[in-house]
Amino acid sequence: MHMGEYGLWWSLEGHRGPINCLTFMEDGTHIASGGDDGHVIVWAAEDGSVRRRLKPKQGPVVALRWLRDDSRDVCYLMSAGANGTLVIWRFTIGSGTFEWLHMETVFDTAIEFVELDHTHNLLLLTTQGRIVLYQIQRKNAAVALRLVQAHPPLSHPRLPALPISAHFVQQAHGVIVAFLDSRELIAWNIMPWYQVFHHKLRTRIGSTAYHEGNKTLLVWNLVDGIDVYQLMDCSPYSLNYVRHLQIRVRQNRICHVQFDSDGKKAITGGDNGQVLIWDVSSGQVVQALCHGEELHAVQVVCYHSSQFSKHLIASGSSDAASKKVLLRVWSTEGKIPRAGSESVPIEATASRSGPLHLRYLVDFFLMVVISILLVVGTRYYYT
């Protein structure tokens, strides 16, 4: 599916702290955002309005996932918190009502990552030194979680590493887990549970994205951008390095990476106020979207595409120093003006450092000229 040029749809405000997570509903009609302020806000993508503001009482909200239902009018929203709990709401789309269904204390430490497989109703969560896999069970209006696997087992000590992200692979017959400081990528078969490969990278792993169709893995490496890998199906499994997407990383921040629907484009935030869209095969930036000021961090991005060829990107501010915490929504249908929303030009390059440095140079030159005039004037006055 061809991805056209993006224009700004909405510029939204609602969170009182950095935004940690974003997710589109499967049909693209709603966006859920969670932040350090402990709130979950559900927005209508069509007009940018707030459908519901939820307070799950989990501390900072670190991950969100939509779970579809057989009914077209019902969907479920999962919220993961820094206190180790998972909260599930039932969302009735027509009325816009949310019903609190279930809270599960998964860990005694913060949940780091949540991955969902809709086909097999599998839920994968990670925390410091541990990975757990649940089967989602639904009966009538109730939702419950059945523990399938914990690694290491709950009675065993934790791993000496932080699993920062995880993905289902091979049609959910396996999982691949990325570890932050140990620089490891480890894959396990699910049934039965056993390790199928172990790969150590040259850098730490900040975040990852996996595209099942292309078997391609993106790794935000916390040093100089994104490394692209190919997961090989041979036995045993192997991981081949493909190419590098160069980004100037000025601050040691973890930024989300995403694939588009067909795995040909990569989408990422950064610490220069931009959202970058890459052509994975060439390693070139095809478009840069101006989210905010140059020094503001955009650590959170998410993507959605529909059968009608409309592509959506949402980006969230994650810099506590920012005066405004913004959620911006971009669309290939072009910019739709909204009263009170800020119109932001789309940047055509991957860096805005040039104009800013020129501005500083002009300011410095003016200061020097003013200083010289003051010195000359003072000497003339006293003579």
Contacts in CASP RR format, 6 or more apart in sequence:
PFRMAT RR
TARGET T0000
AUTHOR 0000-0000-0000
METHOD contacts of the structure
MODEL  1
MHMGEYGLWWSLEGHRGPINCLTFMEDGTHIASGGDDGHVIVWAAEDGSV
RRRLKPKQGPVVALRWLRDDSRDVCYLMSAGANGTLVIWRFTIGSGTFEW
LHMETVFDTAIEFVELDHTHNLLLLTTQGRIVLYQIQRKNAAVALRLVQA
HPPLSHPRLPALPISAHFVQQAHGVIVAFLDSRELIAWNIMPWYQVFHHK
LRTRIGSTAYHEGNKTLLVWNLVDGIDVYQLMDCSPYSLNYVRHLQIRVR
QNRICHVQFDSDGKKAITGGDNGQVLIWDVSSGQVVQALCHGEELHAVQV
VCYHSSQFSKHLIASGSSDAASKKVLLRVWSTEGKIPRAGSESVPIEATA
SRSGPLHLRYLVDFFLMVVISILLVVGTRYYYT
1 261 0 8 1.000
1 262 0 8 1.000
1 305 0 8 1.000
1 309 0 8 1.000
1 311 0 8 1.000
2 309 0 8 1.000
3 260 0 8 1.000
3 264 0 8 1.000
3 265 0 8 1.000
3 277 0 8 1.000
3 311 0 8 1.000
3 332 0 8 1.000
4 311 0 8 1.000
4 332 0 8 1.000
5 287 0 8 1.000
5 332 0 8 1.000
5 334 0 8 1.000
5 346 0 8 1.000
6 277 0 8 1.000
6 287 0 8 1.000
6 289 0 8 1.000
6 311 0 8 1.000
6 313 0 8 1.000
6 330 0 8 1.000
6 331 0 8 1.000
6 332 0 8 1.000
6 334 0 8 1.000
6 346 0 8 1.000
7 289 0 8 1.000
7 330 0 8 1.000
7 331 0 8 1.000
7 332 0 8 1.000
7 334 0 8 1.000
7 335 0 8 1.000
7 346 0 8 1.000
8 289 0 8 1.000
8 328 0 8 1.000
8 329 0 8 1.000
8 330 0 8 1.000
8 335 0 8 1.000
8 343 0 8 1.000
8 344 0 8 1.000
8 346 0 8 1.000
9 45 0 8 1.000
9 48 0 8 1.000
9 312 0 8 1.000
9 329 0 8 1.000
9 330 0 8 1.000
9 331 0 8 1.000
9 333 0 8 1.000
9 334 0 8 1.000
9 335 0 8 1.000
9 336 0 8 1.000
10 43 0 8 1.000
10 45 0 8 1.000
10 48 0 8 1.000
10 327 0 8 1.000
10 328 0 8 1.000
10 329 0 8 1.000
10 336 0 8 1.000
10 338 0 8 1.000
10 341 0 8 1.000
11 326 0 8 1.000
11 327 0 8 1.000
11 328 0 8 1.000
11 341 0 8 1.000
11 342 0 8 1.000
11 344 0 8 1.000
12 43 0 8 1.000
12 48 0 8 1.000
12 326 0 8 1.000
12 327 0 8 1.000
12 328 0 8 1.000
12 329 0 8 1.000
12 341 0 8 1.000
13 324 0 8 1.000
13 325 0 8 1.000
13 326 0 8 1.000
13 327 0 8 1.000
14 41 0 8 1.000
14 50 0 8 1.000
14 325 0 8 1.000
14 327 0 8 1.000
15 33 0 8 1.000
15 34 0 8 1.000
15 35 0 8 1.000
15 36 0 8 1.000
15 37 0 8 1.000
15 39 0 8 1.000
15 41 0 8 1.000
15 325 0 8 1.000
15 327 0 8 1.000
16 37 0 8 1.000
16 39 0 8 1.000
16 325 0 8 1.000
17 35 0 8 1.000
17 36 0 8 1.000
17 37 0 8 1.000
17 320 0 8 1.000
17 325 0 8 1.000
18 35 0 8 1.000
18 36 0 8 1.000
18 299 0 8 1.000
18 317 0 8 1.000
18 318 0 8 1.000
18 319 0 8 1.000
18 320 0 8 1.000
18 322 0 8 1.000
18 325 0 8 1.000
19 33 0 8 1.000
19 34 0 8 1.000
19 35 0 8 1.000
19 300 0 8 1.000
19 316 0 8 1.000
19 317 0 8 1.000
19 318 0 8 1.000
19 325 0 8 1.000
19 327 0 8 1.000
20 34 0 8 1.000
20 35 0 8 1.000
20 36 0 8 1.000
20 60 0 8 1.000
20 61 0 8 1.000
20 62 0 8 1.000
20 63 0 8 1.000
20 300 0 8 1.000
20 318 0 8 1.000
21 33 0 8 1.000
21 34 0 8 1.000
21 35 0 8 1.000
21 61 0 8 1.000
21 62 0 8 1.000
21 63 0 8 1.000
21 64 0 8 1.000
21 300 0 8 1.000
22 31 0 8 1.000
22 32 0 8 1.000
22 33 0 8 1.000
22 34 0 8 1.000
22 64 0 8 1.000
22 300 0 8 1.000
22 301 0 8 1.000
22 302 0 8 1.000
22 314 0 8 1.000
22 315 0 8 1.000
22 316 0 8 1.000
22 327 0 8 1.000
23 31 0 8 1.000
23 32 0 8 1.000
23 64 0 8 1.000
23 65 0 8 1.000
23 66 0 8 1.000
23 302 0 8 1.000
24 30 0 8 1.000
24 31 0 8 1.000
24 45 0 8 1.000
24 66 0 8 1.000
24 302 0 8 1.000
24 303 0 8 1.000
24 304 0 8 1.000
24 312 0 8 1.000
24 314 0 8 1.000
25 31 0 8 1.000
25 32 0 8 1.000
25 66 0 8 1.000
25 75 0 8 1.000
26 66 0 8 1.000
26 68 0 8 1.000
26 75 0 8 1.000
27 306 0 8 1.000
28 45 0 8 1.000
28 304 0 8 1.000
28 306 0 8 1.000
28 312 0 8 1.000
29 44 0 8 1.000
29 45 0 8 1.000
29 46 0 8 1.000
29 93 0 8 1.000
30 42 0 8 1.000
30 43 0 8 1.000
30 44 0 8 1.000
30 45 0 8 1.000
30 51 0 8 1.000
30 93 0 8 1.000
31 42 0 8 1.000
31 43 0 8 1.000
31 45 0 8 1.000
31 302 0 8 1.000
31 314 0 8 1.000
31 327 0 8 1.000
31 329 0 8 1.000
32 40 0 8 1.000
32 41 0 8 1.000
32 42 0 8 1.000
32 43 0 8 1.000
32 64 0 8 1.000
32 66 0 8 1.000
32 77 0 8 1.000
33 40 0 8 1.000
33 41 0 8 1.000
33 43 0 8 1.000
33 64 0 8 1.000
33 314 0 8 1.000
33 316 0 8 1.000
33 327 0 8 1.000
34 40 0 8 1.000
34 41 0 8 1.000
34 61 0 8 1.000
34 64 0 8 1.000
34 79 0 8 1.000
35 60 0 8 1.000
35 61 0 8 1.000
36 60 0 8 1.000
36 320 0 8 1.000
37 60 0 8 1.000
38 55 0 8 1.000
38 56 0 8 1.000
38 58 0 8 1.000
38 59 0 8 1.000
38 60 0 8 1.000
38 61 0 8 1.000
39 53 0 8 1.000
39 54 0 8 1.000
39 55 0 8 1.000
39 61 0 8 1.000
40 53 0 8 1.000
40 54 0 8 1.000
40 55 0 8 1.000
40 56 0 8 1.000
40 61 0 8 1.000
40 64 0 8 1.000
40 77 0 8 1.000
40 79 0 8 1.000
41 50 0 8 1.000
41 52 0 8 1.000
41 53 0 8 1.000
41 54 0 8 1.000
42 50 0 8 1.000
42 51 0 8 1.000
42 52 0 8 1.000
42 53 0 8 1.000
42 54 0 8 1.000
42 77 0 8 1.000
42 91 0 8 1.000
42 98 0 8 1.000
43 49 0 8 1.000
43 50 0 8 1.000
43 51 0 8 1.000
43 327 0 8 1.000
44 50 0 8 1.000
44 51 0 8 1.000
45 312 0 8 1.000
45 329 0 8 1.000
47 338 0 8 1.000
48 329 0 8 1.000
48 338 0 8 1.000
51 96 0 8 1.000
52 96 0 8 1.000
52 98 0 8 1.000
54 79 0 8 1.000
54 89 0 8 1.000
54 98 0 8 1.000
56 79 0 8 1.000
56 81 0 8 1.000
56 85 0 8 1.000
56 87 0 8 1.000
58 79 0 8 1.000
58 80 0 8 1.000
58 81 0 8 1.000
58 82 0 8 1.000
58 83 0 8 1.000
58 84 0 8 1.000
58 85 0 8 1.000
58 87 0 8 1.000
59 81 0 8 1.000
59 82 0 8 1.000
59 83 0 8 1.000
60 81 0 8 1.000
60 82 0 8 1.000
61 79 0 8 1.000
61 80 0 8 1.000
61 81 0 8 1.000
61 82 0 8 1.000
62 80 0 8 1.000
62 81 0 8 1.000
62 82 0 8 1.000
62 110 0 8 1.000
62 111 0 8 1.000
62 112 0 8 1.000
63 78 0 8 1.000
63 79 0 8 1.000
63 80 0 8 1.000
63 81 0 8 1.000
63 111 0 8 1.000
63 113 0 8 1.000
63 114 0 8 1.000
64 77 0 8 1.000
64 78 0 8 1.000
64 79 0 8 1.000
64 80 0 8 1.000
64 114 0 8 1.000
65 77 0 8 1.000
65 78 0 8 1.000
65 114 0 8 1.000
65 115 0 8 1.000
65 116 0 8 1.000
66 75 0 8 1.000
66 76 0 8 1.000
66 77 0 8 1.000
66 78 0 8 1.000
67 75 0 8 1.000
67 76 0 8 1.000
67 77 0 8 1.000
67 78 0 8 1.000
67 88 0 8 1.000
67 116 0 8 1.000
67 118 0 8 1.000
67 136 0 8 1.000
68 75 0 8 1.000
68 76 0 8 1.000
68 118 0 8 1.000
69 75 0 8 1.000
69 76 0 8 1.000
69 138 0 8 1.000
72 93 0 8 1.000
73 92 0 8 1.000
73 93 0 8 1.000
73 94 0 8 1.000
74 90 0 8 1.000
74 91 0 8 1.000
74 92 0 8 1.000
74 93 0 8 1.000
75 91 0 8 1.000
75 93 0 8 1.000
76 88 0 8 1.000
76 89 0 8 1.000
76 90 0 8 1.000
76 91 0 8 1.000
76 101 0 8 1.000
76 143 0 8 1.000
77 88 0 8 1.000
77 89 0 8 1.000
77 91 0 8 1.000
77 98 0 8 1.000
78 86 0 8 1.000
78 87 0 8 1.000
78 88 0 8 1.000
78 114 0 8 1.000
78 116 0 8 1.000
78 123 0 8 1.000
79 86 0 8 1.000
79 87 0 8 1.000
79 88 0 8 1.000
79 89 0 8 1.000
80 86 0 8 1.000
80 106 0 8 1.000
80 111 0 8 1.000
80 114 0 8 1.000
80 125 0 8 1.000
81 87 0 8 1.000
81 110 0 8 1.000
81 111 0 8 1.000
82 110 0 8 1.000
82 111 0 8 1.000
83 110 0 8 1.000
84 105 0 8 1.000
84 106 0 8 1.000
84 107 0 8 1.000
84 108 0 8 1.000
84 109 0 8 1.000
84 110 0 8 1.000
84 111 0 8 1.000
84 127 0 8 1.000
85 103 0 8 1.000
85 104 0 8 1.000
85 105 0 8 1.000
85 106 0 8 1.000
85 111 0 8 1.000
86 103 0 8 1.000
86 104 0 8 1.000
86 106 0 8 1.000
86 111 0 8 1.000
86 114 0 8 1.000
86 125 0 8 1.000
86 145 0 8 1.000
87 100 0 8 1.000
87 102 0 8 1.000
87 103 0 8 1.000
88 101 0 8 1.000
88 102 0 8 1.000
88 103 0 8 1.000
88 104 0 8 1.000
88 143 0 8 1.000
89 98 0 8 1.000
89 99 0 8 1.000
89 100 0 8 1.000
89 101 0 8 1.000
90 98 0 8 1.000
90 99 0 8 1.000
90 101 0 8 1.000
90 141 0 8 1.000
90 143 0 8 1.000
91 97 0 8 1.000
91 98 0 8 1.000
91 99 0 8 1.000
92 98 0 8 1.000
92 99 0 8 1.000
99 141 0 8 1.000
101 141 0 8 1.000
101 142 0 8 1.000
101 143 0 8 1.000
102 142 0 8 1.000
102 143 0 8 1.000
102 144 0 8 1.000
102 145 0 8 1.000
104 145 0 8 1.000
106 125 0 8 1.000
106 127 0 8 1.000
106 132 0 8 1.000
107 125 0 8 1.000
107 127 0 8 1.000
107 128 0 8 1.000
107 130 0 8 1.000
107 132 0 8 1.000
109 127 0 8 1.000
109 128 0 8 1.000
110 127 0 8 1.000
110 128 0 8 1.000
111 125 0 8 1.000
111 126 0 8 1.000
111 127 0 8 1.000
112 126 0 8 1.000
112 127 0 8 1.000
112 128 0 8 1.000
112 162 0 8 1.000
112 163 0 8 1.000
112 164 0 8 1.000
112 165 0 8 1.000
113 124 0 8 1.000
113 125 0 8 1.000
113 126 0 8 1.000
113 163 0 8 1.000
113 164 0 8 1.000
113 165 0 8 1.000
113 166 0 8 1.000
114 123 0 8 1.000
114 124 0 8 1.000
114 125 0 8 1.000
115 123 0 8 1.000
115 124 0 8 1.000
115 125 0 8 1.000
115 165 0 8 1.000
115 166 0 8 1.000
115 167 0 8 1.000
115 168 0 8 1.000
115 175 0 8 1.000
116 122 0 8 1.000
116 123 0 8 1.000
116 124 0 8 1.000
117 123 0 8 1.000
117 124 0 8 1.000
117 168 0 8 1.000
117 172 0 8 1.000
119 171 0 8 1.000
119 172 0 8 1.000
120 172 0 8 1.000
121 135 0 8 1.000
121 136 0 8 1.000
121 137 0 8 1.000
121 138 0 8 1.000
122 133 0 8 1.000
122 134 0 8 1.000
122 135 0 8 1.000
122 136 0 8 1.000
122 148 0 8 1.000
122 168 0 8 1.000
122 172 0 8 1.000
122 190 0 8 1.000
123 133 0 8 1.000
123 134 0 8 1.000
123 135 0 8 1.000
123 136 0 8 1.000
123 145 0 8 1.000
124 131 0 8 1.000
124 132 0 8 1.000
124 133 0 8 1.000
124 134 0 8 1.000
124 166 0 8 1.000
124 168 0 8 1.000
124 175 0 8 1.000
125 131 0 8 1.000
125 132 0 8 1.000
125 134 0 8 1.000
126 132 0 8 1.000
126 163 0 8 1.000
126 164 0 8 1.000
126 165 0 8 1.000
126 166 0 8 1.000
126 177 0 8 1.000
127 163 0 8 1.000
128 158 0 8 1.000
128 162 0 8 1.000
129 158 0 8 1.000
129 159 0 8 1.000
129 160 0 8 1.000
129 161 0 8 1.000
129 162 0 8 1.000
129 163 0 8 1.000
130 150 0 8 1.000
130 151 0 8 1.000
130 152 0 8 1.000
130 154 0 8 1.000
130 158 0 8 1.000
130 159 0 8 1.000
130 163 0 8 1.000
131 150 0 8 1.000
131 151 0 8 1.000
131 163 0 8 1.000
131 166 0 8 1.000
131 175 0 8 1.000
131 177 0 8 1.000
132 147 0 8 1.000
132 149 0 8 1.000
132 150 0 8 1.000
132 151 0 8 1.000
133 147 0 8 1.000
133 148 0 8 1.000
133 149 0 8 1.000
133 150 0 8 1.000
133 175 0 8 1.000
133 190 0 8 1.000
134 145 0 8 1.000
134 146 0 8 1.000
134 147 0 8 1.000
134 148 0 8 1.000
135 145 0 8 1.000
135 146 0 8 1.000
135 148 0 8 1.000
136 143 0 8 1.000
136 144 0 8 1.000
136 145 0 8 1.000
137 143 0 8 1.000
137 144 0 8 1.000
137 145 0 8 1.000
137 146 0 8 1.000
138 144 0 8 1.000
148 190 0 8 1.000
149 190 0 8 1.000
149 193 0 8 1.000
151 188 0 8 1.000
151 193 0 8 1.000
152 158 0 8 1.000
152 159 0 8 1.000
160 182 0 8 1.000
161 179 0 8 1.000
161 180 0 8 1.000
161 181 0 8 1.000
161 182 0 8 1.000
161 184 0 8 1.000
162 179 0 8 1.000
162 180 0 8 1.000
162 181 0 8 1.000
163 177 0 8 1.000
163 178 0 8 1.000
163 179 0 8 1.000
163 180 0 8 1.000
164 178 0 8 1.000
164 179 0 8 1.000
164 180 0 8 1.000
164 205 0 8 1.000
164 206 0 8 1.000
164 207 0 8 1.000
164 208 0 8 1.000
164 254 0 8 1.000
165 177 0 8 1.000
165 178 0 8 1.000
165 205 0 8 1.000
165 206 0 8 1.000
165 207 0 8 1.000
165 208 0 8 1.000
166 175 0 8 1.000
166 176 0 8 1.000
166 177 0 8 1.000
166 178 0 8 1.000
167 175 0 8 1.000
167 176 0 8 1.000
167 208 0 8 1.000
167 209 0 8 1.000
167 210 0 8 1.000
167 217 0 8 1.000
168 174 0 8 1.000
168 175 0 8 1.000
168 212 0 8 1.000
169 175 0 8 1.000
169 176 0 8 1.000
169 187 0 8 1.000
169 210 0 8 1.000
169 212 0 8 1.000
169 215 0 8 1.000
169 231 0 8 1.000
171 212 0 8 1.000
172 190 0 8 1.000
173 189 0 8 1.000
173 190 0 8 1.000
173 191 0 8 1.000
174 187 0 8 1.000
174 188 0 8 1.000
174 189 0 8 1.000
174 190 0 8 1.000
174 196 0 8 1.000
175 187 0 8 1.000
175 188 0 8 1.000
175 190 0 8 1.000
176 185 0 8 1.000
176 186 0 8 1.000
176 187 0 8 1.000
176 210 0 8 1.000
176 217 0 8 1.000
176 231 0 8 1.000
177 185 0 8 1.000
177 186 0 8 1.000
177 187 0 8 1.000
177 188 0 8 1.000
178 184 0 8 1.000
178 185 0 8 1.000
178 205 0 8 1.000
178 206 0 8 1.000
178 207 0 8 1.000
178 208 0 8 1.000
178 219 0 8 1.000
179 185 0 8 1.000
179 186 0 8 1.000
179 205 0 8 1.000
180 204 0 8 1.000
180 205 0 8 1.000
180 206 0 8 1.000
181 204 0 8 1.000
182 200 0 8 1.000
183 200 0 8 1.000
183 201 0 8 1.000
183 202 0 8 1.000
183 203 0 8 1.000
183 204 0 8 1.000
183 205 0 8 1.000
184 198 0 8 1.000
184 199 0 8 1.000
184 200 0 8 1.000
184 201 0 8 1.000
184 205 0 8 1.000
185 198 0 8 1.000
185 199 0 8 1.000
185 200 0 8 1.000
185 201 0 8 1.000
185 205 0 8 1.000
185 217 0 8 1.000
185 239 0 8 1.000
186 195 0 8 1.000
186 197 0 8 1.000
186 198 0 8 1.000
186 199 0 8 1.000
187 195 0 8 1.000
187 196 0 8 1.000
187 197 0 8 1.000
187 198 0 8 1.000
187 237 0 8 1.000
188 194 0 8 1.000
188 195 0 8 1.000
188 196 0 8 1.000
189 195 0 8 1.000
189 196 0 8 1.000
196 236 0 8 1.000
196 237 0 8 1.000
197 236 0 8 1.000
197 237 0 8 1.000
197 238 0 8 1.000
197 239 0 8 1.000
199 238 0 8 1.000
199 239 0 8 1.000
201 219 0 8 1.000
201 221 0 8 1.000
201 227 0 8 1.000
202 221 0 8 1.000
203 221 0 8 1.000
203 222 0 8 1.000
203 223 0 8 1.000
203 227 0 8 1.000
204 221 0 8 1.000
204 222 0 8 1.000
204 223 0 8 1.000
205 219 0 8 1.000
205 220 0 8 1.000
205 221 0 8 1.000
205 222 0 8 1.000
206 219 0 8 1.000
206 220 0 8 1.000
206 221 0 8 1.000
206 222 0 8 1.000
206 254 0 8 1.000
206 255 0 8 1.000
207 219 0 8 1.000
207 220 0 8 1.000
207 254 0 8 1.000
207 255 0 8 1.000
207 256 0 8 1.000
207 257 0 8 1.000
208 217 0 8 1.000
208 218 0 8 1.000
208 219 0 8 1.000
208 220 0 8 1.000
208 257 0 8 1.000
209 217 0 8 1.000
209 218 0 8 1.000
209 256 0 8 1.000
209 257 0 8 1.000
209 258 0 8 1.000
209 259 0 8 1.000
209 266 0 8 1.000
210 216 0 8 1.000
210 217 0 8 1.000
210 218 0 8 1.000
210 231 0 8 1.000
210 259 0 8 1.000
211 259 0 8 1.000
211 263 0 8 1.000
213 263 0 8 1.000
214 262 0 8 1.000
214 263 0 8 1.000
215 230 0 8 1.000
215 231 0 8 1.000
215 232 0 8 1.000
215 233 0 8 1.000
216 228 0 8 1.000
216 229 0 8 1.000
216 230 0 8 1.000
216 231 0 8 1.000
216 242 0 8 1.000
216 259 0 8 1.000
216 263 0 8 1.000
216 280 0 8 1.000
217 228 0 8 1.000
217 229 0 8 1.000
217 230 0 8 1.000
217 231 0 8 1.000
217 239 0 8 1.000
218 226 0 8 1.000
218 227 0 8 1.000
218 228 0 8 1.000
218 229 0 8 1.000
218 257 0 8 1.000
218 259 0 8 1.000
218 266 0 8 1.000
219 226 0 8 1.000
219 227 0 8 1.000
219 228 0 8 1.000
219 229 0 8 1.000
219 257 0 8 1.000
220 226 0 8 1.000
220 254 0 8 1.000
220 255 0 8 1.000
220 256 0 8 1.000
220 257 0 8 1.000
220 268 0 8 1.000
221 227 0 8 1.000
222 249 0 8 1.000
222 252 0 8 1.000
222 254 0 8 1.000
223 249 0 8 1.000
224 244 0 8 1.000
224 246 0 8 1.000
224 247 0 8 1.000
224 248 0 8 1.000
224 249 0 8 1.000
225 244 0 8 1.000
225 245 0 8 1.000
225 246 0 8 1.000
225 247 0 8 1.000
225 249 0 8 1.000
226 244 0 8 1.000
226 245 0 8 1.000
226 247 0 8 1.000
226 257 0 8 1.000
226 266 0 8 1.000
226 268 0 8 1.000
226 278 0 8 1.000
227 241 0 8 1.000
227 243 0 8 1.000
227 244 0 8 1.000
227 245 0 8 1.000
228 241 0 8 1.000
228 242 0 8 1.000
228 243 0 8 1.000
228 244 0 8 1.000
228 245 0 8 1.000
228 266 0 8 1.000
228 280 0 8 1.000
229 239 0 8 1.000
229 240 0 8 1.000
229 241 0 8 1.000
229 242 0 8 1.000
230 239 0 8 1.000
230 240 0 8 1.000
230 242 0 8 1.000
231 237 0 8 1.000
231 238 0 8 1.000
231 239 0 8 1.000
232 238 0 8 1.000
232 239 0 8 1.000
232 240 0 8 1.000
243 280 0 8 1.000
243 283 0 8 1.000
244 283 0 8 1.000
245 266 0 8 1.000
245 278 0 8 1.000
245 280 0 8 1.000
245 283 0 8 1.000
247 268 0 8 1.000
247 270 0 8 1.000
247 276 0 8 1.000
247 350 0 8 1.000
248 272 0 8 1.000
248 351 0 8 1.000
248 353 0 8 1.000
249 270 0 8 1.000
249 271 0 8 1.000
250 271 0 8 1.000
250 272 0 8 1.000
251 271 0 8 1.000
251 297 0 8 1.000
253 270 0 8 1.000
253 271 0 8 1.000
253 297 0 8 1.000
253 299 0 8 1.000
253 318 0 8 1.000
254 299 0 8 1.000
255 268 0 8 1.000
255 269 0 8 1.000
255 270 0 8 1.000
255 271 0 8 1.000
255 297 0 8 1.000
255 298 0 8 1.000
255 299 0 8 1.000
255 301 0 8 1.000
256 268 0 8 1.000
256 269 0 8 1.000
256 299 0 8 1.000
256 300 0 8 1.000
256 301 0 8 1.000
256 302 0 8 1.000
257 266 0 8 1.000
257 267 0 8 1.000
257 268 0 8 1.000
257 301 0 8 1.000
258 266 0 8 1.000
258 267 0 8 1.000
258 268 0 8 1.000
258 301 0 8 1.000
258 302 0 8 1.000
258 303 0 8 1.000
259 265 0 8 1.000
259 266 0 8 1.000
259 267 0 8 1.000
259 303 0 8 1.000
260 266 0 8 1.000
260 267 0 8 1.000
260 303 0 8 1.000
260 305 0 8 1.000
260 311 0 8 1.000
261 303 0 8 1.000
261 305 0 8 1.000
261 311 0 8 1.000
263 280 0 8 1.000
264 279 0 8 1.000
264 280 0 8 1.000
264 281 0 8 1.000
265 277 0 8 1.000
265 278 0 8 1.000
265 279 0 8 1.000
265 280 0 8 1.000
265 286 0 8 1.000
266 277 0 8 1.000
266 278 0 8 1.000
266 280 0 8 1.000
267 275 0 8 1.000
267 276 0 8 1.000
267 277 0 8 1.000
267 278 0 8 1.000
267 301 0 8 1.000
267 303 0 8 1.000
267 313 0 8 1.000
268 275 0 8 1.000
268 276 0 8 1.000
268 278 0 8 1.000
268 301 0 8 1.000
269 275 0 8 1.000
269 276 0 8 1.000
269 291 0 8 1.000
269 298 0 8 1.000
269 299 0 8 1.000
269 300 0 8 1.000
269 301 0 8 1.000
269 315 0 8 1.000
270 276 0 8 1.000
270 297 0 8 1.000
270 298 0 8 1.000
270 299 0 8 1.000
271 295 0 8 1.000
271 296 0 8 1.000
271 297 0 8 1.000
271 298 0 8 1.000
272 294 0 8 1.000
272 295 0 8 1.000
272 351 0 8 1.000
272 352 0 8 1.000
272 353 0 8 1.000
273 290 0 8 1.000
273 291 0 8 1.000
273 292 0 8 1.000
273 293 0 8 1.000
273 294 0 8 1.000
273 295 0 8 1.000
273 296 0 8 1.000
273 297 0 8 1.000
273 298 0 8 1.000
273 352 0 8 1.000
274 288 0 8 1.000
274 289 0 8 1.000
274 290 0 8 1.000
274 291 0 8 1.000
274 292 0 8 1.000
274 298 0 8 1.000
274 347 0 8 1.000
274 350 0 8 1.000
274 352 0 8 1.000
275 288 0 8 1.000
275 289 0 8 1.000
275 291 0 8 1.000
275 298 0 8 1.000
275 301 0 8 1.000
275 313 0 8 1.000
275 315 0 8 1.000
275 330 0 8 1.000
276 285 0 8 1.000
276 287 0 8 1.000
276 288 0 8 1.000
276 289 0 8 1.000
276 350 0 8 1.000
277 285 0 8 1.000
277 286 0 8 1.000
277 287 0 8 1.000
277 288 0 8 1.000
277 289 0 8 1.000
277 313 0 8 1.000
278 284 0 8 1.000
278 285 0 8 1.000
278 286 0 8 1.000
279 285 0 8 1.000
279 286 0 8 1.000
285 349 0 8 1.000
285 350 0 8 1.000
287 346 0 8 1.000
287 348 0 8 1.000
288 346 0 8 1.000
288 347 0 8 1.000
288 348 0 8 1.000
288 349 0 8 1.000
288 350 0 8 1.000
289 313 0 8 1.000
289 315 0 8 1.000
289 328 0 8 1.000
289 330 0 8 1.000
289 346 0 8 1.000
289 347 0 8 1.000
290 344 0 8 1.000
290 345 0 8 1.000
290 346 0 8 1.000
290 347 0 8 1.000
290 352 0 8 1.000
291 298 0 8 1.000
291 315 0 8 1.000
291 316 0 8 1.000
291 317 0 8 1.000
291 326 0 8 1.000
291 328 0 8 1.000
291 344 0 8 1.000
292 298 0 8 1.000
292 317 0 8 1.000
292 326 0 8 1.000
292 344 0 8 1.000
293 322 0 8 1.000
294 352 0 8 1.000
294 353 0 8 1.000
294 356 0 8 1.000
295 319 0 8 1.000
296 317 0 8 1.000
296 319 0 8 1.000
296 321 0 8 1.000
296 322 0 8 1.000
297 317 0 8 1.000
297 318 0 8 1.000
297 319 0 8 1.000
297 322 0 8 1.000
298 315 0 8 1.000
298 316 0 8 1.000
298 317 0 8 1.000
298 318 0 8 1.000
299 316 0 8 1.000
299 318 0 8 1.000
300 315 0 8 1.000
300 316 0 8 1.000
300 318 0 8 1.000
301 313 0 8 1.000
301 314 0 8 1.000
301 315 0 8 1.000
301 316 0 8 1.000
302 313 0 8 1.000
302 314 0 8 1.000
303 311 0 8 1.000
303 312 0 8 1.000
303 313 0 8 1.000
303 314 0 8 1.000
304 311 0 8 1.000
304 312 0 8 1.000
304 313 0 8 1.000
304 314 0 8 1.000
305 311 0 8 1.000
305 312 0 8 1.000
309 332 0 8 1.000
310 331 0 8 1.000
310 332 0 8 1.000
310 333 0 8 1.000
311 331 0 8 1.000
311 332 0 8 1.000
312 329 0 8 1.000
312 330 0 8 1.000
312 331 0 8 1.000
312 332 0 8 1.000
313 329 0 8 1.000
313 330 0 8 1.000
313 331 0 8 1.000
314 327 0 8 1.000
314 328 0 8 1.000
314 329 0 8 1.000
314 330 0 8 1.000
315 327 0 8 1.000
315 328 0 8 1.000
315 330 0 8 1.000
316 325 0 8 1.000
316 326 0 8 1.000
316 327 0 8 1.000
316 328 0 8 1.000
317 324 0 8 1.000
317 325 0 8 1.000
317 326 0 8 1.000
317 327 0 8 1.000
328 344 0 8 1.000
335 343 0 8 1.000
337 343 0 8 1.000
END
